[in-house]
Amino acid sequence: MVLNPASNDLDLVVRAAWLYYEDGLTQAQIATRLFVSRQTVGRLLESARQHGIVRIELDAQYLAAMDLATQVREKFGLRDAVVVPTAQGRLSRERTNERVAAALAAFVRRRLHPGAVVGVCWGDSVARSLSMLSEESLDGVQFVSTAGELSAIDEVLTRSPHVLRRLRTMPAPLLVSNEEVARAMQAETAVRDVIDLARSAVVTLTGMGAATPGGSAVSFGVATDEEVAEFAARGAVGDMLGEWYDAKGQVVETSWSRRRIGLGLEELRGLDNVVGVAGGVDKVAAISGAIAGRLISALVTDEPTAAALLERPAPR
């Protein structure tokens, strides 16, 4: 039963959702109250979820209490870890990113308060998580980009005007044509002001790209598979903020190094509360390198990725 929110059925959907979620009635009781079958009540509740009339959210503190999350946190010395349970069967990258982003949104929501500045290192899961935050939770909150813009991320956030209104973007792309242009851009007052604001963030959210074919950098259109293969040959296992790093979390010099705009990994390492988000076992090496280099202090990931991460030795 797929209902049009503008149809006459909307009233029935809302009434069923209220009786079930707010009043605690059973589906059988609701069926009697609304003079419909129990099967119809089930379809009404499903329609309420599909159309966003009802939003179901798990508190991130319980995900952080899962045994797998505890193991990851303790083995790798992280401040916090959230592990999202995976449904039976292999999930697509799109679905995995969506589930992990939802967990990040719940994790971050508990840290939002009027006056809070949240740093944003662009990545698909980070952008999705911002779009999942309700306008009510963002009262007095400001988001600030920690690196130049990516058009692919902008497309995700266009669906969230309440986030865009609170987002201070860097007036520059992530990568420019050459080192001279990068130096000039970094010296601009408008760019420096955004970078200074990013340094004051109470929490910074970052995705982690893998140095593998078809990885995030390639899907965002900022690198080719050939470039990524070249970076990997130099020891790169992952990227954040347009910089690549090795298995120990140390910066790998690449053709991007002097063309990027924004905070550097060394500055990110010095920030107090950096939350890394990444789903998919193809990102295990990138996650491991970020942990080894203390580039992140907390991790949000999915169950198979956490299990694969635990098979790796803890960094010294």
N, C-alpha and C positions, 0 to 999 in steps of 0.2 A: 504494500500500500504506500505509494509515493504521493504525498500531498503537496499541493501548491500552497505556500504560506499565505497567498492572497485569496485563497478560495474560502468557501463557507465552512470547510472542514477545519480551518485553523482554530476556531473556538473550541471544537471538540478535542483537538490535539492538546491545547493549552490546559484545558480542564483535566484531562486524563493525566498529564504530566504533573500538575499541581497535586492532585489527589494521591498520586503514587509517591512522588519524591518529598512533598512537604507534609502531607497528612498521614503518610505511612499506610495507606490502604493497600490491600492485596489486589491483584488484577481481577480476581473474582468479585470482590466487593465493588470495584470501580465499574465492572460490567453491569452489575445490578443497578448502581447509581445512575449510569448513563444510558441504560436500556440498550446495550449492545452486547455482542458475544465476547467471551474472554479472549478469543483469537484476535478480534478487532482491537481490543485494548492493547495487546502486544504490538500490533502494527502501529497504533497511535503513538505509543512510547518510542518505538523505533524511529518514526517520523519526527518526533520531537528532538531526538538526538541528531538526526541527519540535517535538520534545518537550524541547529544551534539554539533551539528554544531551551534545551537542557544541555548543559556541559558537565561531563563527569571528569573529575580530576582526583588523582591519588596524591596525597601529601608526600612530598619528596623525602621528608624525614624517615618515612617508613621504607621507601626504596633504599635509602642510605643504610638502613638497619639490616638489610638482607645479608645473609652469610657471605655471598660472593662479594658484595660491596665491602664488607668488613675485611675480608681477606686481601682485597686489592689495596685498601687504605693502609692496612698494617704492614703488608709486605713492601710497599713502595713508599711508605712514609708520607702519604698524602694527608692533607688536612681533612678532606672529605671525599667521598666517592658515592655515586649514585649509579646503580645498575638496573636497566630496564628489562624485565622478563620478556622472553621472546615467544611468540605464538608457535604452535607446532608447524613444522615445515619451514622451508627457506624463504625469507622475506626479501623482496626486491630492495635495492638501495634506496629508492624513493620512500618505501614504507618504513624502512629502518630509520632513515633520517627523520621522518615524521614522528615516530615513537620517541626517539632520543630527544628531539626538539621539545616535545611536550614535557618530558621529564626535566629538561633544562629550564623551561618556563616556570614550572612548579618550584624548582630549586631556587630560582632567582627571585620569585615573587615574595618569598619570606624575607628577603634582604632589601626590599624596596621601602623607602620612606621619604617624606617630603625633604627636599634638599639633597637627595642622593644623586651622585653622578655615576653613571654606569658606562664603562669603556666597552667598545664593540670592535672586535677584530673580525673582519668579514669572513663569512663561511655560510654555506647553505643552511646547516642546522641552527646556527646562531640567528640568522634572519628569520627562519621559520618560528623559532622560539619567541622572538619579539612580537611577531604577528599574532601569537597566541595569548599575549598579555592583555587583560581587559583594561579599558580606559580608567575604571575606578581604581585599579591598583597602581596607576602611574601618576597620581596626584603629587605634584611638586618634584617629580623625577625628571632628570635630564640624561639623555643618551649622547655619547660623543664617539665619533669614529676615531680609531687609533691609527688608521692608515688611509691612503687615498681610495677613491671610490671604485667600485666594480659595477658595471651596468647590470650584470646578471642578478646581483643582490638587490639593486634598486627595484627590479621588476617584482620581487617577492614582497617588498615593503609597500609598494603602491596600493596593496590591498589593505593596508593598515594605516589610514591617515592619522589616527590618534598617536601612533608611534612616530610617524614622520614629523608631526608638529613639535615633538620633543627631542628630535635628533639634530645634533650639531655635526654636520658633515665636513670633511676636509675639502676645501675648494681646489682639488687637484685629483688626477687619476692615480691609481696605485703605482703604475710604471709610466715613466716618460721616455722620450727618445734617446737621451744621452745624459752623461754625468753632469755636464754644465747646466742643462735645463733643470736637473734635479736639485743642484745646489741653489740655483736662483729661486726655485719654487719653495724650498725649505726655508729660505731667508725671508719670504714674504710674511708680513705681519699677520695676515688672515690665517695662514697655515700654522705659524708659530703659536697663535692664540689657541687653536684647536688642539695642537700637540700638548701645550701646557695644561689645558683642561683635562685631557686624557690622563695626564700624569696624576691628577687629583682624584681619580675614580676610586670609589669604595669597593668596587668589584669590576673585573674586566673579563669579558666573555670572548673566547677564541675558538675557532675551528682549527683542525689540523689536517692538512692535505698530505697524501701519500706520494712518495716518489715512484709511482707506478704508472704504466700506460693507462690512459683514460681517467687519471686521478682528478682531483678537484681543480687544479690549475689548468688542466686541459679542458675540462668540461665548462669552466668559466671563460675559456677563450683567451687566456693570458699567456699560455704556453703551448707548445706542440709536444707530441710524444717524443720527438727526437731531442728536444731541449731537456725534457725531464730525464730521459735516458742518459744524457750527458751529465746532468747534475748528479744522478745516482752513481755514475761511474766515478765521480769525485768524492763519493761517500755520503751524499745526501740521503736521508730516509724520510724527511717530511718538510713541510713549509708552513710558516705562519707569518703574517704581516708582510708577505712578499719576500721574506728571507728563508733560505734553506738551511737546515741543520742536520748534523750527523747523529750516529747512534748514542753519542754522549751528550747531545744537546748543544754542541758547539757549532757556531756559524760556519757554513761552507761558502766560500767565495764563488760567486757565479756571475754570469752576464747581467743578472738582475741587481746585484749588490749595490751598485752606485747609481741605479736608475729609479729606485723606489722612493716613495714619499710616505713619511709617517714615523712612528716610533720604531726603534730597532729591537731585536731580540734581547740585546744586553739590557736595554731599559725595561723590557717586559719582565725579565728575570728579577729586576729590582722592585717590581710592584708587589703590593702586599697580598692581594687576593685575586689570583688569576684562575678562572674556571675553564678547563679545556673540555670540548665536546666533540666526540667522534664515534661513529657507528660503523661496523663492518670489519671483519677480520683482516681485510687488506690494509687497514690502518694501524695494525698492532705495532709495527716497527716505528711508525711516526709517533704513536702515543708513548711507546717505551723511551724513545729519544727525548721527547719533551719532558718526561718524568725524570730521566737521568740527568738532564741539564737544569732541573728545577725551573723550567719555563712555566710550569703550571703547578698550582697548589691543590687543586681539586679536579676531579674527573667525572664526567657524565657519559656513560656508554651503554651498550647493550650486552646481554648475557653471553652470547658466543664470543664477543670480542674480549670481555673480561676474563672468560675462561682461557682463551688463547694467551692473553697477557700474563696470566698467572703461571703459564708454562715457561716463561722467560725468567732468567735470573734477575734478582733484584740488583739495582745499580749500587756500586760501592759508595 
